[in-house]
Amino acid sequence: MGRFVVICLSVLSLILSAGWIQDTYGIFFHLEPGQKQYFVEHLAKHTVFLGNYTTLVYNDMTQTYVSDPSINLQITVEGGREVLMNQIASPAGRFFFTSAESQEHLITIGTLQDSWYGKKVKMNLEVFIGDPGETNITPPVKAHLQGMARTVSQLNSMIADIRHNQYQHRQRQSEFREKSESVNSRVIWWMLLQLFVLAATCLWQLKHLEKFFRAKKLV
């Protein structure tokens, strides 16, 4: 997995499966031993972010995921250069924080396991944005879809600029090709004119020499 796994990747699959955006949005992901998962969430000022989560550990013997109370999580939230939260969490529970400024927040979730002897963990996470006591909670799906729309708009602008540059480049290439063809055409006509003059000069010299030899009675 890449360093930044944005929630909107899971948003698309849930939208397709559920067919509708709900107030409570759940995702799940896997954590390898020593691995961390990163999320970037843009929050407005004084916005509450609430996450409810549960974890399951992969059992090699049964080849299934089971609960394990010995697993501890480390959850860190950074807003700009400020660390808003850094806590050791239990295998199941909730965490929340309030954004101080309108900006992007980096949420890091990892397990406190040894990278050599640890176990694979599956985490289920439900995210609320807004006031958890209200019913009109803004789901992160909507926020990320808006972010995706902005990204698509930026990409469209970039594509338009690229197409404009390509059009100008084709125009310059067309003008250069026309000038090259014009110059080549003139060069060819000039060479043909030189050959014609040279041939005419040779014929004139031959006629002149023939008359000279006849006058001298050499022929």
Backbone torsions as a table, in degrees:
resi	resn	phi	psi	omega
1	MET	NA	150.3	177.7
2	GLY	-74.4	173.3	-177.1
3	ARG	-65.8	-44.6	-179.5
4	PHE	-107.8	111.2	176.6
5	VAL	-104.5	102.4	-173.9
6	VAL	-79.8	141.9	-174.4
7	ILE	-62.4	-22.3	-175.8
8	CYS	-66.9	-18.8	176.2
9	LEU	-66.1	-41.0	176.0
10	SER	-77.2	-23.8	179.4
11	VAL	-59.6	-43.2	-175.6
12	LEU	-63.8	-42.9	-179.4
13	SER	-65.6	-38.4	180.0
14	LEU	-71.7	-33.7	177.3
15	ILE	-64.1	-41.3	179.8
16	LEU	-66.8	-38.1	-177.9
17	SER	-78.5	-40.3	-177.4
18	ALA	-86.1	-29.9	179.0
19	GLY	77.3	2.2	-178.4
20	TRP	-159.5	152.0	177.9
21	ILE	-89.8	124.4	-178.3
22	GLN	-105.9	165.8	179.9
23	ASP	-67.4	-34.9	178.5
24	THR	-102.1	123.4	-177.1
25	TYR	-118.9	124.1	-177.4
26	GLY	-113.7	143.2	174.4
27	ILE	-134.8	163.6	172.6
28	PHE	-140.1	152.4	179.1
29	PHE	-153.0	165.6	-178.4
30	HIS	-108.3	145.8	177.4
31	LEU	-123.7	119.3	172.9
32	GLU	-78.6	159.7	177.9
33	PRO	-57.8	128.9	-179.0
34	GLY	79.9	0.8	-179.0
35	GLN	-94.0	150.8	175.6
36	LYS	-123.7	148.9	177.3
37	GLN	-110.0	135.3	-176.1
38	TYR	-117.5	138.0	175.1
39	PHE	-130.5	140.5	175.7
40	VAL	-113.9	122.5	-177.6
41	GLU	-128.8	123.4	176.3
42	HIS	-89.3	119.1	-177.7
43	LEU	-118.8	142.5	173.8
44	ALA	-73.9	168.6	-178.8
45	LYS	-64.7	139.2	178.5
46	HIS	59.0	41.4	177.2
47	THR	-105.2	136.2	-179.9
48	VAL	-89.9	130.9	174.5
49	PHE	-112.7	121.2	-178.0
50	LEU	-123.3	130.5	177.6
51	GLY	-125.3	121.8	172.5
52	ASN	-101.9	132.1	-173.8
53	TYR	-142.8	156.5	170.8
54	THR	-139.6	153.1	-179.6
55	THR	-128.5	147.6	174.3
56	LEU	-130.9	144.5	-177.3
57	VAL	-109.9	139.1	-178.6
58	TYR	-76.6	126.8	178.7
59	ASN	-99.6	118.1	-176.8
60	ASP	-66.2	-32.0	-176.9
61	MET	-71.6	-47.5	-179.1
62	THR	-90.8	-11.8	-178.3
63	GLN	55.7	40.3	176.7
64	THR	-136.4	168.0	177.1
65	TYR	-95.2	128.9	-179.4
66	VAL	-130.6	162.6	177.9
67	SER	-75.7	147.4	-179.1
68	ASP	-145.0	105.9	-177.1
69	PRO	-69.9	-9.5	-178.8
70	SER	-82.7	-9.9	-179.0
71	ILE	-80.1	130.5	175.5
72	ASN	-117.0	146.2	179.9
73	LEU	-111.3	154.2	170.6
74	GLN	-119.2	120.3	-177.6
75	ILE	-116.7	124.7	-179.5
76	THR	-127.4	137.8	177.8
77	VAL	-127.0	127.5	178.2
78	GLU	-122.2	131.3	175.1
79	GLY	-117.8	104.0	-172.5
80	GLY	69.1	-123.5	177.0
81	ARG	-100.1	5.6	-176.7
82	GLU	-103.2	134.0	175.6
83	VAL	-88.8	111.7	-177.3
84	LEU	-84.4	-28.0	-178.2
85	MET	-157.3	138.4	174.7
86	ASN	-150.9	99.5	-172.0
87	GLN	-138.4	153.7	171.7
88	ILE	-92.2	124.0	-172.8
89	ALA	-117.3	157.6	178.5
90	SER	-77.4	172.2	-178.7
91	PRO	-63.0	-21.6	179.3
92	ALA	-143.7	143.3	179.7
93	GLY	160.7	-149.6	-179.9
94	ARG	-146.5	158.0	173.0
95	PHE	-142.4	151.6	178.6
96	PHE	-153.6	159.4	175.7
97	PHE	-155.6	164.0	178.6
98	THR	-117.3	129.8	-178.8
99	SER	-72.6	133.8	178.8
100	ALA	-84.7	-31.6	-180.0
101	GLU	-134.2	162.2	175.4
102	SER	-80.7	104.2	-176.1
103	GLN	-167.0	177.3	176.3
104	GLU	-80.4	141.0	-180.0
105	HIS	-120.1	132.9	179.0
106	LEU	-98.7	118.9	-180.0
107	ILE	-108.2	122.3	-178.1
108	THR	-116.6	128.1	179.4
109	ILE	-127.0	128.6	178.5
110	GLY	-149.7	166.8	178.8
111	THR	-104.1	146.3	178.0
112	LEU	-90.1	73.2	-180.0
113	GLN	-127.8	155.8	173.7
114	ASP	-72.8	135.0	-176.1
115	SER	-65.9	-18.3	-178.9
116	TRP	-93.1	-38.0	-172.7
117	TYR	-113.5	5.8	-177.7
118	GLY	-75.5	175.0	-178.6
119	LYS	-118.1	155.5	177.7
120	LYS	-74.0	133.7	-175.7
121	VAL	-119.5	136.9	171.6
122	LYS	-108.5	127.8	-176.5
123	MET	-116.9	130.7	173.1
124	ASN	-104.0	129.1	-173.7
125	LEU	-132.2	129.6	172.5
126	GLU	-111.4	131.8	-173.9
127	VAL	-119.9	134.7	172.3
128	PHE	-122.5	141.1	175.2
129	ILE	-125.2	125.4	-178.0
130	GLY	127.6	-141.0	176.9
131	ASP	-104.6	115.3	-178.0
132	PRO	-60.2	-19.2	180.0
133	GLY	-84.5	-7.4	-179.0
134	GLU	-101.2	160.1	-179.7
135	THR	-89.3	-21.0	-177.9
136	ASN	-93.0	53.9	179.2
137	ILE	-74.8	135.0	178.5
138	THR	-81.9	116.3	-179.4
139	PRO	-72.7	149.2	177.7
140	PRO	-65.2	-18.5	175.8
141	VAL	-57.8	-49.8	-178.0
142	LYS	-62.9	-43.3	-179.3
143	ALA	-61.6	-43.0	-178.4
144	HIS	-74.4	-33.1	174.3
145	LEU	-64.0	-37.9	175.2
146	GLN	-64.0	-41.1	176.5
147	GLY	-63.3	-39.2	177.1
148	MET	-64.9	-38.3	178.3
149	ALA	-63.1	-41.0	177.0
150	ARG	-64.2	-40.2	179.1
151	THR	-64.2	-42.9	178.4
152	VAL	-62.8	-39.6	178.0
153	SER	-62.7	-42.1	177.3
154	GLN	-64.3	-40.7	178.6
155	LEU	-65.0	-38.7	177.1
156	ASN	-62.3	-40.0	177.6
157	SER	-64.3	-42.0	178.4
158	MET	-63.5	-41.6	178.6
159	ILE	-63.8	-39.6	178.0
160	ALA	-62.8	-42.1	177.6
161	ASP	-63.5	-41.8	179.2
162	ILE	-63.8	-42.5	178.6
163	ARG	-64.1	-38.3	178.0
164	HIS	-64.4	-43.0	178.3
165	ASN	-65.0	-39.1	177.7
166	GLN	-64.8	-38.5	178.4
167	TYR	-63.8	-45.2	177.6
168	GLN	-62.5	-39.2	178.6
169	HIS	-63.7	-42.0	177.6
170	ARG	-64.5	-38.0	177.7
171	GLN	-62.1	-44.9	178.5
172	ARG	-64.3	-39.2	177.5
173	GLN	-64.0	-40.0	179.4
174	SER	-64.9	-44.3	178.3
175	GLU	-63.4	-41.9	179.0
176	PHE	-64.6	-39.9	179.0
177	ARG	-64.8	-41.6	178.6
178	GLU	-63.8	-42.6	178.3
179	LYS	-64.7	-40.4	179.7
180	SER	-64.3	-43.1	178.9
181	GLU	-64.6	-38.7	178.8
182	SER	-64.6	-44.8	178.8
183	VAL	-64.0	-43.5	179.2
184	ASN	-62.6	-39.4	178.4
185	SER	-63.3	-42.6	178.8
186	ARG	-65.5	-39.4	178.7
187	VAL	-63.0	-42.1	179.9
188	ILE	-64.1	-44.7	178.9
189	TRP	-64.1	-37.5	177.9
190	TRP	-65.6	-40.8	177.1
191	MET	-64.7	-41.3	177.6
192	LEU	-63.5	-39.1	178.3
193	LEU	-64.6	-41.2	178.1
194	GLN	-63.7	-41.4	177.9
195	LEU	-64.2	-40.0	178.2
196	PHE	-63.2	-45.4	178.8
197	VAL	-63.0	-42.4	179.6
198	LEU	-63.3	-42.5	179.0
199	ALA	-65.8	-42.8	178.6
200	ALA	-62.5	-40.1	178.8
201	THR	-64.0	-41.8	179.0
202	CYS	-63.4	-43.7	178.6
203	LEU	-62.8	-41.3	-179.8
204	TRP	-64.5	-40.7	178.6
205	GLN	-65.5	-39.5	178.0
206	LEU	-63.5	-44.3	177.2
207	LYS	-61.1	-41.8	-179.3
208	HIS	-65.2	-41.9	178.9
209	LEU	-67.7	-37.0	178.3
210	GLU	-61.9	-45.0	177.7
211	LYS	-63.5	-37.7	-178.8
212	PHE	-65.6	-44.2	-179.3
213	PHE	-67.4	-37.3	178.2
214	ARG	-67.7	-37.2	178.5
215	ALA	-64.9	-35.8	-179.4
216	LYS	-86.0	-0.7	-178.6
217	LYS	56.6	40.3	176.7
218	LEU	-93.2	-11.1	-179.8
219	VAL	-120.0	NA	NA
